[in-house]
Amino acid sequence: MASNPLKTYQEKRDFSVTPEPAAGGVAHPAARSFVIQKHWATQLHYDFRLELDGTMKSWAIPKGPSLDSKDKRLAVHVEDHPISYNSFEGRIPENQYGAGKVIIWDKGTWIPDGNPHQGYRDGHLQFELHGHKLHGKWVLIRMKGKGEKKEPWLLVKEKDPYVRPAAEFSVVDAMPDSVADLDCEEVPARQNMTEDVTDDADNPGRPSSVGDTTQAVMSSLQPDLGALPVPYNQVNISHPDRLVDTYTGTKKIDLISYYTLVAPFMMPHLKDRPVSVVRAPLGIEGELFFQKHLDAPMEGIALLDRKLDPKHASLIEIVDPIGLLSAAQINVIEFHTWNSLKTAINTPDRMTFDLDPGAGVPWEMTQKATLLMCALLEQLGLPSFVKTSGGKGMHIVVPLQPLHDWKTVRNISHAIVLHAAAMYPMHFVAKSGAQNRIGKIYIDYLRNGFGATTVAAWSVRARPGLAISVPVARDEIAQLRSSAHWTVANIQTRLEQGNAPWNDYSKSAQSLVPVMTQLATLTHLAK
């Protein structure tokens, strides 16, 4: 009887407990698969697997792969895994072998250079990778062991157009996320990454070969120009001349200079709130990644307590202005915030309405609709504050006393939207979907749920022109050319006003109890 190549793998695991597959998967000898799984076990490492002879030959790489041909990364040979393991993402339970979180960091196909069976037996396996992140020629080399229980090998990038010096680029740092099972807010990694990906993507803390740029930055937590900004730490910026937006010619250093400039205004909108970011490693014309988590804190960016959202990795917070620059260094364009503070995560302190115009809606109609919505909220006893979205619509924010849970706030915001659509049916619709909003404006209330976010005031938008979400007064709305009125290029004209249109925000928080009563009465009268 033939031996079972998965015997060691299966003996180590209790499949009544772990969600890992016991066996299975279909071999594809003509297009052999590879996968790299990022694994937060006792120590973070990267599990590199190549399909061969009906199983996945596997190596654990403590530091992960490097695109520098001078780097020789230790790869510890471990037991074969089933081919079905290629699609495994999840958490291996405590007290199980390899306990910890696993994501699919990269995947694709591999092509052997020569006879792969002989290369594997001889300990010198050469191949090409065609993945989301890794490409080109590689080699696995078995070392002479010193009595280790598991064979030590080396994974080395061979010289080809995909080689990048480690001093310029770290693929594991620049591309930390999963390439499988992305949620609806994320954009999948490009299947055919070109040589330009590794040329332009940046790794925090690694200086550019074209020269480091040290940007001195100024900050103040005061939301107006009356407070003198104070200098703080410097940030090393790699690839400062890389284009972020070809439409305007804006470079990475221009974006960093912008966030330096507006930090005094932006920080009050970020303070104590969980933040998600939109990264554009290849500029805004490349793939965009919506990111809620970081593997480790960065200067000015903290990881929040896991208890705030126990089912997921730690949320992040921009704790001081330098965090804006640390984020921009890793190609963050947009900052999005929760509707609650980290100190009261389950009781929102604001309610947000996103006015989203459908096809055929002129800007003048959006302007009028914004004022109508503000007036309606005022009739309900809810002071509101407006900002441009930096896109097509407008954002209306209602400060709340943090007295109600997410479900209550979401239900009331939905009731308000239904009321607005009933009051002004020629302007508003309460049902999402492109076909439902032709010639009308959908009021998006879904941003009022747990974990939902809205782009922060003063954040740049990752769209051609690099428009900015800016606080405005109601009497300014009629003068706006569009919701993209201010951009990185012309923001200097707005800095004198700063956050002044929202000066009354902090003292305007309301309870929703009176609103519930009013809405109940209005619903009864409508019947």
C-alpha positions as CSV (number, residue, x, y, z in Angstrom):
1,M,0.0,0.0,0.0
2,A,1.3,3.4,-0.9
3,S,2.3,5.6,2.0
4,N,0.1,8.6,2.8
5,P,2.0,11.8,2.1
6,L,-0.4,13.7,4.4
7,K,0.1,11.4,7.4
8,T,2.3,13.8,9.4
9,Y,0.0,16.7,8.5
10,Q,-3.1,14.8,9.7
11,E,-1.6,13.4,12.8
12,K,-0.7,16.9,14.1
13,R,-4.3,18.2,13.8
14,D,-7.7,17.5,15.4
15,F,-10.1,18.2,12.5
16,S,-13.1,18.1,14.8
17,V,-11.7,21.4,16.3
18,T,-9.6,23.1,13.6
19,P,-11.2,24.6,10.5
20,E,-8.3,23.4,8.4
21,P,-9.0,20.8,5.7
22,A,-8.1,17.2,6.4
23,A,-7.5,16.4,2.7
24,G,-8.8,17.2,-0.7
25,G,-8.1,19.5,-3.6
26,V,-7.5,18.9,-7.3
27,A,-4.0,18.7,-8.8
28,H,-3.2,20.7,-11.9
29,P,0.1,19.3,-13.3
30,A,-0.2,21.6,-16.3
31,A,-0.7,24.7,-14.2
32,R,0.7,23.9,-10.7
33,S,-0.5,26.2,-8.0
34,F,1.5,28.0,-5.3
35,V,0.3,29.9,-2.2
36,I,1.9,31.9,0.5
37,Q,0.0,32.1,3.7
38,K,0.8,34.8,6.3
39,H,0.6,33.0,9.6
40,W,0.4,34.7,13.1
41,A,1.3,31.6,15.1
42,T,3.8,31.8,18.1
43,Q,5.9,33.9,15.7
44,L,4.7,35.7,12.6
45,H,5.9,33.8,9.5
46,Y,5.1,33.1,5.9
47,D,4.1,29.5,4.8
48,F,5.3,29.0,1.2
49,R,3.7,26.1,-0.7
50,L,4.3,24.6,-4.1
51,E,2.0,22.0,-5.7
52,L,3.9,18.9,-6.6
53,D,2.9,15.2,-6.8
54,G,-0.6,15.8,-5.5
55,T,0.3,17.8,-2.4
56,M,1.6,21.2,-1.4
57,K,5.3,21.0,-0.6
58,S,5.7,23.5,2.3
59,W,8.3,25.7,3.8
60,A,8.0,28.2,6.7
61,I,9.8,31.5,6.0
62,P,10.2,33.5,9.2
63,K,10.9,36.9,7.4
64,G,8.9,36.2,4.3
65,P,10.2,36.5,0.8
66,S,12.5,39.3,-0.4
67,L,12.8,40.7,-4.0
68,D,16.5,41.4,-3.4
69,S,18.7,38.7,-5.0
70,K,21.3,39.2,-2.3
71,D,18.9,38.2,0.4
72,K,18.9,34.5,1.4
73,R,15.7,33.9,3.4
74,L,15.6,30.9,5.7
75,A,12.9,28.5,4.6
76,V,12.2,25.6,7.1
77,H,10.9,22.5,5.3
78,V,7.7,21.3,7.0
79,E,5.1,18.6,6.3
80,D,3.2,18.4,3.0
81,H,-0.3,20.0,3.1
82,P,-3.3,19.1,1.0
83,I,-4.0,21.1,-2.1
84,S,-7.3,22.2,-0.6
85,Y,-5.2,24.1,2.0
86,N,-4.6,26.7,-0.7
87,S,-7.9,28.3,0.0
88,F,-7.7,28.3,3.7
89,E,-8.0,31.6,5.6
90,G,-9.1,31.9,9.1
91,R,-8.1,31.3,12.7
92,I,-6.6,28.0,14.0
93,P,-8.0,27.6,17.5
94,E,-6.0,27.9,20.7
95,N,-4.3,24.7,21.8
96,Q,-4.2,23.4,18.2
97,Y,-1.1,23.0,16.1
98,G,-0.2,26.3,14.6
99,A,-2.8,28.2,16.5
100,G,-3.3,31.7,15.2
101,K,-4.6,33.8,12.3
102,V,-3.9,32.7,8.7
103,I,-4.4,34.8,5.5
104,I,-3.6,34.1,1.9
105,W,-0.8,36.6,1.3
106,D,-0.2,35.6,-2.3
107,K,-1.2,32.9,-4.7
108,G,-0.9,31.9,-8.4
109,T,0.9,29.4,-10.5
110,W,4.5,28.2,-10.7
111,I,6.6,26.9,-13.6
112,P,9.6,24.6,-12.8
113,D,12.9,25.3,-14.5
114,G,13.9,21.7,-15.4
115,N,12.6,18.5,-13.8
116,P,10.9,19.6,-10.5
117,H,11.0,16.1,-9.0
118,Q,14.8,15.9,-9.4
119,G,15.2,19.5,-8.3
120,Y,13.2,18.8,-5.1
121,R,15.1,15.6,-4.4
122,D,18.5,17.2,-5.0
123,G,17.7,20.3,-2.9
124,H,18.0,22.8,-5.7
125,L,14.6,23.7,-7.1
126,Q,14.4,26.5,-9.6
127,F,11.1,27.9,-10.8
128,E,9.1,31.0,-11.9
129,L,6.2,32.5,-9.9
130,H,3.2,34.1,-11.5
131,G,1.3,35.6,-8.5
132,H,-0.4,38.7,-7.4
133,K,2.7,40.0,-5.6
134,L,5.6,37.7,-6.5
135,H,6.9,37.2,-10.1
136,G,9.9,35.9,-12.0
137,K,12.6,33.5,-11.2
138,W,13.3,32.0,-7.7
139,V,15.3,29.1,-6.3
140,L,14.9,27.0,-3.2
141,I,18.2,25.6,-1.9
142,R,18.6,22.9,0.8
143,M,21.3,23.6,3.3
144,K,23.5,21.1,5.0
145,G,21.7,20.5,8.3
146,K,23.2,20.5,11.8
147,G,20.9,17.9,13.3
148,E,17.8,20.0,13.1
149,K,14.5,18.1,13.2
150,K,13.3,20.0,10.1
151,E,15.4,20.6,7.0
152,P,16.7,24.2,6.6
153,W,16.4,25.6,3.0
154,L,17.0,29.0,1.6
155,L,14.5,30.9,-0.7
156,V,16.4,33.3,-3.0
157,K,15.2,35.7,-5.7
158,E,17.2,35.1,-8.9
159,K,18.3,38.1,-11.0
160,D,15.6,39.2,-13.5
161,P,13.6,42.4,-14.1
162,Y,11.6,41.9,-10.9
163,V,14.6,42.2,-8.5
164,R,14.4,45.2,-6.2
165,P,17.1,46.2,-3.6
166,A,16.0,45.6,0.0
167,A,17.1,49.2,0.8
168,E,14.4,50.4,-1.6
169,F,11.5,48.0,-1.2
170,S,10.1,45.3,1.1
171,V,7.3,43.4,-0.5
172,V,6.0,42.1,2.8
173,D,5.8,45.6,4.3
174,A,4.5,47.4,1.2
175,M,1.9,44.7,0.4
176,P,0.7,43.3,3.8
177,D,-2.8,42.3,2.9
178,S,-4.7,39.2,1.8
179,V,-5.3,38.6,-1.9
180,A,-8.3,36.3,-1.2
181,D,-11.7,36.7,0.5
182,L,-11.5,40.5,0.4
183,D,-14.7,42.2,1.6
184,C,-16.9,44.6,-0.5
185,E,-14.9,47.7,0.5
186,E,-11.6,46.3,-0.8
187,V,-10.2,46.1,-4.3
188,P,-8.4,42.8,-5.2
189,A,-4.7,42.9,-5.9
190,R,-4.0,43.0,-9.6
191,Q,-3.5,39.6,-11.2
192,N,-0.7,40.7,-13.5
193,M,1.4,43.0,-11.5
194,T,4.1,44.6,-13.7
195,E,7.6,45.5,-13.0
196,D,6.4,49.0,-12.2
197,V,4.7,47.8,-9.1
198,T,7.9,47.1,-7.3
199,D,9.5,50.2,-8.8
200,D,6.9,52.5,-7.3
201,A,5.5,51.0,-4.2
202,D,7.0,52.2,-0.9
203,N,8.1,50.6,2.3
204,P,7.9,52.7,5.4
205,G,11.2,53.6,6.8
206,R,13.2,52.5,3.8
207,P,14.9,55.5,2.0
208,S,14.7,55.9,-1.7
209,S,17.7,55.3,-3.9
210,V,16.9,58.7,-5.6
211,G,17.6,60.3,-2.3
212,D,15.9,60.8,1.0
213,T,13.6,63.7,1.6
214,T,13.2,64.8,5.2
215,Q,10.1,66.9,5.5
216,A,9.9,69.1,8.6
217,V,6.2,69.3,9.7
218,M,4.2,71.6,11.9
219,S,1.2,70.8,14.0
220,S,-1.3,72.0,16.5
221,L,-4.4,70.3,17.9
222,Q,-6.2,73.7,17.8
223,P,-8.8,73.8,15.0
224,D,-8.0,77.3,13.9
225,L,-5.1,79.5,12.7
226,G,-5.1,81.5,16.0
227,A,-3.0,78.8,17.6
228,L,0.6,78.7,16.5
229,P,1.6,75.3,15.2
230,V,4.6,73.6,16.8
231,P,7.2,71.5,15.1
232,Y,7.5,67.8,15.8
233,N,9.5,64.8,14.6
234,Q,10.7,64.5,11.0
235,V,9.7,61.8,8.7
236,N,11.9,60.2,6.0
237,I,10.0,60.1,2.7
238,S,10.9,57.5,0.1
239,H,10.2,58.2,-3.6
240,P,9.1,61.8,-3.0
241,D,8.8,62.5,-6.8
242,R,6.5,59.5,-7.5
243,L,3.3,60.6,-9.3
244,V,0.2,60.2,-7.2
245,D,-2.2,61.8,-9.7
246,T,-1.2,62.0,-13.3
247,Y,-4.2,64.3,-14.0
248,T,-2.8,67.1,-11.9
249,G,0.9,66.0,-11.8
250,T,0.7,65.8,-8.0
251,K,3.6,64.0,-6.5
252,K,3.9,62.0,-3.3
253,I,5.8,64.9,-1.6
254,D,3.0,67.3,-2.5
255,L,0.5,65.1,-0.8
256,I,2.7,64.9,2.3
257,S,3.1,68.7,2.3
258,Y,-0.7,69.0,2.1
259,Y,-1.2,66.8,5.2
260,T,1.5,68.7,7.0
261,L,-0.4,71.9,6.2
262,V,-3.9,70.8,7.3
263,A,-2.9,68.7,10.4
264,P,-4.0,71.4,12.8
265,F,-7.5,71.3,11.2
266,M,-7.7,67.6,10.6
267,M,-6.7,66.2,14.0
268,P,-9.8,67.3,15.9
269,H,-11.9,65.2,13.4
270,L,-9.6,62.2,14.0
271,K,-9.1,62.4,17.7
272,D,-10.0,59.3,19.6
273,R,-11.8,57.7,16.7
274,P,-11.0,54.4,15.0
275,V,-9.8,55.1,11.5
276,S,-9.7,53.2,8.2
277,V,-7.5,54.3,5.3
278,V,-7.4,54.0,1.5
279,R,-4.0,53.2,0.1
280,A,-2.8,53.7,-3.5
281,P,0.6,52.0,-3.8
282,L,0.6,52.7,-7.5
283,G,-1.0,56.1,-7.5
284,I,-4.8,56.6,-7.8
285,E,-4.9,55.1,-11.3
286,G,-3.7,51.8,-9.8
287,E,-5.4,49.4,-7.4
288,L,-6.9,51.0,-4.3
289,F,-6.9,49.1,-1.0
290,F,-9.4,49.9,1.9
291,Q,-7.5,49.0,5.0
292,K,-8.9,48.7,8.5
293,H,-5.9,47.2,10.3
294,L,-2.1,47.3,10.5
295,D,0.2,44.5,11.5
296,A,2.1,46.8,13.9
297,P,1.8,50.4,15.1
298,M,3.7,53.1,13.3
299,E,4.9,56.5,14.5
300,G,1.8,58.5,15.3
301,I,-0.5,55.5,14.6
302,A,-1.7,53.3,17.4
303,L,-3.3,49.9,17.5
304,L,-6.5,50.0,19.6
305,D,-7.6,47.4,22.2
306,R,-8.8,44.2,20.4
307,K,-11.8,44.3,22.8
308,L,-13.3,47.1,20.8
309,D,-14.0,44.8,17.9
310,P,-13.2,41.3,19.2
311,K,-13.9,39.4,16.0
312,H,-11.3,41.3,14.0
313,A,-7.7,42.5,14.2
314,S,-7.0,45.7,16.2
315,L,-8.5,48.9,14.9
316,I,-6.2,51.8,14.3
317,E,-6.1,55.4,15.5
318,I,-4.1,58.5,14.3
319,V,-2.9,59.7,17.7
320,D,-1.0,62.7,16.6
321,P,-0.2,64.7,13.4
322,I,2.9,62.7,12.6
323,G,0.6,59.8,12.0
324,L,-0.8,61.5,9.0
325,L,2.7,61.6,7.5
326,S,3.5,58.1,8.5
327,A,0.4,57.0,6.7
328,A,1.1,59.1,3.6
329,Q,4.6,57.6,3.5
330,I,2.9,54.1,2.9
331,N,0.8,55.7,0.2
332,V,-2.4,56.4,2.2
333,I,-4.6,58.9,0.3
334,E,-7.9,58.9,2.3
335,F,-8.7,58.7,6.0
336,H,-12.2,57.4,7.1
337,T,-13.5,57.6,10.6
338,W,-16.1,55.8,12.7
339,N,-19.2,57.5,14.2
340,S,-18.1,56.7,17.7
341,L,-15.1,57.3,19.9
342,K,-12.8,54.6,21.2
343,T,-13.9,55.4,24.7
344,A,-17.5,54.7,23.9
345,I,-17.4,52.4,20.9
346,N,-20.9,51.1,21.2
347,T,-22.7,54.4,21.5
348,P,-22.3,56.7,18.5
349,D,-21.7,60.4,19.1
350,R,-22.8,61.5,15.6
351,M,-25.1,60.5,12.8
352,T,-24.1,60.9,9.2
353,F,-26.1,61.4,6.0
354,D,-24.4,61.0,2.7
355,L,-26.3,62.7,-0.1
356,D,-25.5,60.6,-3.2
357,P,-26.9,62.1,-6.4
358,G,-28.0,59.7,-9.2
359,A,-27.5,60.0,-12.9
360,G,-28.8,63.2,-14.4
361,V,-28.9,65.2,-11.1
362,P,-27.4,68.7,-11.7
363,W,-25.2,70.3,-9.1
364,E,-27.8,72.9,-8.4
365,M,-30.2,70.2,-7.3
366,T,-27.6,68.8,-4.9
367,Q,-27.1,72.2,-3.4
368,K,-30.8,72.7,-2.9
369,A,-31.3,69.2,-1.5
370,T,-28.5,69.8,1.1
371,L,-30.2,72.9,2.4
372,L,-33.6,71.1,2.5
373,M,-32.1,68.2,4.5
374,C,-30.5,70.6,7.0
375,A,-33.8,72.4,7.4
376,L,-35.7,69.1,7.9
377,L,-33.2,68.0,10.6
378,E,-33.5,71.4,12.3
379,Q,-37.3,70.9,12.4
380,L,-36.6,67.6,14.3
381,G,-34.4,69.5,16.8
382,L,-31.1,68.2,15.3
383,P,-28.5,70.8,14.5
384,S,-26.4,69.7,11.6
385,F,-23.1,70.5,10.0
386,V,-22.1,70.2,6.3
387,K,-19.0,69.3,4.5
388,T,-18.2,68.6,0.8
389,S,-17.6,65.0,0.1
390,G,-14.8,65.6,-2.4
391,G,-16.9,63.5,-4.8
392,K,-20.3,64.2,-6.2
393,G,-22.5,64.6,-3.1
394,M,-22.5,66.3,0.3
395,H,-22.1,65.0,3.8
396,I,-24.4,66.2,6.6
397,V,-23.2,65.3,10.2
398,V,-25.4,65.5,13.3
399,P,-23.6,65.6,16.7
400,L,-25.2,63.3,19.3
401,Q,-25.0,62.7,23.0
402,P,-23.6,59.1,23.2
403,L,-26.7,57.7,24.8
404,H,-28.0,55.2,22.2
405,D,-26.6,52.0,20.7
406,W,-25.8,51.5,17.0
407,K,-29.1,49.8,16.2
408,T,-31.1,52.6,17.6
409,V,-29.1,55.3,15.8
410,R,-29.2,53.4,12.5
411,N,-33.0,52.8,12.8
412,I,-33.6,56.5,13.6
413,S,-31.4,57.7,10.7
414,H,-33.4,55.3,8.4
415,A,-36.7,56.8,9.7
416,I,-35.4,60.3,9.0
417,V,-34.4,59.3,5.5
418,L,-37.9,57.8,4.9
419,H,-39.4,61.0,6.2
420,A,-37.3,63.1,3.9
421,A,-38.2,61.0,0.9
422,A,-41.9,61.3,1.8
423,M,-41.6,65.1,2.3
424,Y,-39.6,65.8,-0.9
425,P,-40.2,62.9,-3.3
426,M,-39.0,65.0,-6.3
427,H,-35.5,65.3,-4.6
428,F,-34.9,62.3,-2.4
429,V,-35.2,58.5,-2.5
430,A,-34.6,56.2,0.4
431,K,-33.8,53.1,-1.6
432,S,-30.3,52.4,-2.8
433,G,-29.4,51.2,-6.3
434,A,-28.5,53.1,-9.4
435,Q,-31.9,52.6,-11.1
436,N,-33.8,53.9,-8.0
437,R,-32.0,57.3,-8.0
438,I,-32.0,58.4,-11.6
439,G,-32.7,62.1,-11.5
440,K,-32.9,62.0,-7.7
441,I,-30.6,61.9,-4.6
442,Y,-30.2,58.8,-2.4
443,I,-29.7,59.6,1.2
444,D,-27.3,57.0,2.5
445,Y,-27.9,56.3,6.2
446,L,-26.0,53.0,6.2
447,R,-22.9,54.8,7.4
448,N,-24.6,54.8,10.9
449,G,-23.9,51.1,11.6
450,F,-21.1,49.5,13.7
451,G,-17.9,49.5,11.8
452,A,-19.1,51.8,9.0
453,T,-17.0,54.8,8.1
454,T,-17.2,58.1,6.3
455,V,-14.3,60.1,4.8
456,A,-12.9,62.5,7.4
457,A,-13.0,66.3,7.0
458,W,-9.8,67.5,5.3
459,S,-9.1,64.1,3.8
460,V,-8.0,64.0,0.2
461,R,-10.0,61.7,-2.1
462,A,-8.3,59.1,-4.3
463,R,-9.8,60.4,-7.5
464,P,-8.5,62.4,-10.5
465,G,-8.0,66.0,-9.3
466,L,-7.4,65.0,-5.6
467,A,-10.4,66.9,-4.2
468,I,-10.8,67.4,-0.5
469,S,-13.7,66.9,2.0
470,V,-14.0,70.4,3.6
471,P,-16.3,71.8,6.3
472,V,-18.6,74.5,5.0
473,A,-21.3,76.9,6.3
474,R,-24.8,76.7,5.0
475,D,-24.6,80.1,3.4
476,E,-21.6,79.0,1.5
477,I,-23.3,76.1,-0.3
478,A,-24.8,78.2,-3.0
479,Q,-21.3,79.5,-4.0
480,L,-19.7,76.0,-4.4
481,R,-18.9,74.9,-7.9
482,S,-19.2,71.3,-7.0
483,S,-18.4,69.0,-4.1
484,A,-14.9,68.9,-5.4
485,H,-14.6,72.7,-5.0
486,W,-11.3,72.4,-3.1
487,T,-8.4,70.3,-4.1
488,V,-4.8,69.8,-3.1
489,A,-3.9,72.4,-5.7
490,N,-6.1,75.2,-4.4
491,I,-6.6,74.4,-0.7
492,Q,-4.5,77.4,0.3
493,T,-7.6,79.6,-0.5
494,R,-9.5,77.9,2.3
495,L,-7.1,77.7,5.1
496,E,-8.1,81.0,6.7
497,Q,-11.6,79.6,7.4
498,G,-10.3,76.3,8.7
499,N,-12.9,74.6,10.9
500,A,-14.8,77.9,11.6
501,P,-18.0,76.7,9.9
502,W,-18.2,73.9,12.6
503,N,-17.3,76.1,15.6
504,D,-20.6,75.2,17.3
505,Y,-20.3,71.5,16.7
506,S,-19.1,70.4,20.2
507,K,-21.9,72.2,22.0
508,S,-24.7,71.0,19.7
509,A,-24.9,67.3,20.6
510,Q,-28.5,66.2,21.1
511,S,-30.4,63.2,22.5
512,L,-32.5,61.2,20.0
513,V,-35.3,60.6,22.5
514,P,-37.4,63.7,21.4
515,V,-36.7,62.8,17.8
516,M,-38.2,59.3,18.3
517,T,-41.4,60.9,19.6
518,Q,-41.6,63.3,16.7
519,L,-41.0,60.6,14.1
520,A,-43.6,58.3,15.7
521,T,-46.1,61.2,15.6
522,L,-45.3,62.0,12.0
523,T,-45.6,58.3,11.0
524,H,-49.0,58.1,12.7
525,L,-50.3,61.3,10.9
526,A,-49.1,60.0,7.6
527,K,-51.3,56.9,8.0
